[in-house]
Amino acid sequence: MKDAYYFTHDSNARNDLRLVALRVRFGWSGYGLYWAIVEVLRDQAMYRIASSEDAVATIAIAAGADSAEVGKVVIEAMRSGLLVDHDGWIYSPSLTRRMETWDRKREAGRVAASEAWARRKGSQRVANGKPEVTH
């Protein structure tokens, strides 16, 4: 099954004081860049990117944005805790937490569907050339 690259997003995120501060400094374009950065992180394995000299440039290219502007937004987002640079990785604690919940639910659904399919398959037998469901 193809991943839809889903992640939850609070409809009132614009009111988070950290994002308000980002908007004060960079306007709505900074807010948009922040969410583009989060979307780039969402697309990465483990929802993070290696912290390196090229990290900002990599994010900028993936987001289709100016590297200097992305760098400024990343620094401001790190100052406020929206983004974290820890143990060699840049990530969003909020995105990571939300995606861990999403991943657990998705895996539980996959397991449940697999078990249900196995039960259905095991409960069918053929009678008179037609599958018959037993209860």
C-alpha positions in Angstrom: 0.0 0.0 0.0 1.4 3.4 -0.9 1.9 5.8 2.0 -0.2 8.9 1.7 2.4 10.9 3.6 -0.2 11.9 6.1 0.5 13.8 9.3 -1.9 15.5 11.7 -1.8 19.3 11.9 -3.7 21.3 14.5 -6.0 23.8 12.8 -5.0 26.4 15.4 -1.3 25.9 15.1 -1.0 29.5 13.9 -1.8 30.6 17.4 1.0 28.7 19.1 3.2 31.5 20.5 6.3 30.0 19.0 4.7 30.2 15.5 3.4 33.7 16.2 7.0 34.7 17.0 8.1 33.1 13.8 5.4 35.1 11.9 6.5 38.3 13.6 10.0 37.8 12.4 9.4 36.4 8.9 5.7 37.0 8.1 3.5 34.4 6.7 6.3 33.3 4.3 8.2 32.1 7.4 5.2 30.3 8.6 4.8 28.6 5.2 8.5 27.7 5.2 8.2 26.2 8.7 5.4 23.9 7.5 7.4 23.1 4.3 10.3 22.0 6.6 7.9 19.9 8.7 6.6 18.3 5.5 10.2 17.5 4.3 10.8 15.9 7.7 7.6 13.9 7.4 8.9 12.4 4.2 12.2 11.2 5.8 12.9 7.9 7.5 12.2 8.3 11.2 10.9 11.8 10.4 14.3 13.5 10.8 17.3 14.6 8.7 21.0 14.3 9.6 22.4 17.4 11.1 25.3 18.5 8.8 26.7 21.4 6.9 24.3 20.5 4.1 21.2 19.9 6.2 19.6 23.3 5.5 20.5 23.2 1.8 19.0 19.7 1.6 15.8 20.9 3.3 15.7 23.9 1.1 16.0 21.9 -2.1 13.4 19.4 -0.9 11.0 22.2 0.0 11.7 24.2 -3.2 12.8 27.2 -1.2 15.7 29.6 -0.8 18.5 28.1 1.4 19.2 31.4 3.2 15.6 31.9 4.2 15.2 28.2 5.2 18.3 28.5 7.3 16.9 31.6 9.2 13.6 29.8 9.8 15.4 26.6 11.0 17.5 28.7 13.5 14.4 30.5 14.8 12.5 27.3 15.0 15.3 25.7 17.0 15.5 28.6 19.3 11.8 28.2 20.2 11.9 24.4 20.4 9.7 23.8 17.3 12.7 22.0 15.8 15.6 20.2 17.7 19.1 19.4 16.7 20.0 16.4 18.9 22.4 13.5 18.5 23.2 14.4 15.0 19.6 14.7 13.8 17.2 17.6 13.1 13.6 16.8 13.9 10.3 18.2 15.1 9.4 16.8 18.5 5.7 17.4 17.8 5.9 15.7 14.4 7.8 12.7 15.8 5.3 12.3 18.6 2.3 12.5 16.3 3.9 10.1 13.7 4.8 7.5 16.4 1.1 7.5 17.4 0.1 7.3 13.7 2.6 4.5 13.0 1.4 2.4 16.0 -2.3 2.8 14.8 -1.4 2.0 11.2 0.6 -1.1 12.3 -2.2 -2.3 14.6 -4.6 -1.9 11.7 -2.3 -3.8 9.4 -2.0 -6.7 11.9 -5.7 -6.8 12.5 -6.5 -6.9 8.8 -3.9 -9.6 8.3 -5.4 -11.7 11.1 -8.9 -11.2 9.9 -7.9 -12.2 6.4 -6.2 -15.4 7.8 -9.3 -16.2 9.8 -11.6 -15.8 6.8 -9.3 -17.9 4.6 -9.2 -20.6 7.3 -12.9 -20.6 7.8 -13.7 -21.4 4.2 -14.1 -25.0 2.9 -15.3 -26.2 -0.4 -18.7 -28.0 -0.6 -20.1 -29.0 -4.0 -17.4 -27.0 -5.7 -18.4 -23.7 -3.9 -16.6 -22.1 -1.0 -18.7 -22.5 2.2 -18.2 -20.3 5.2 -18.2 -22.2 8.5 -19.0 -20.4 11.8 
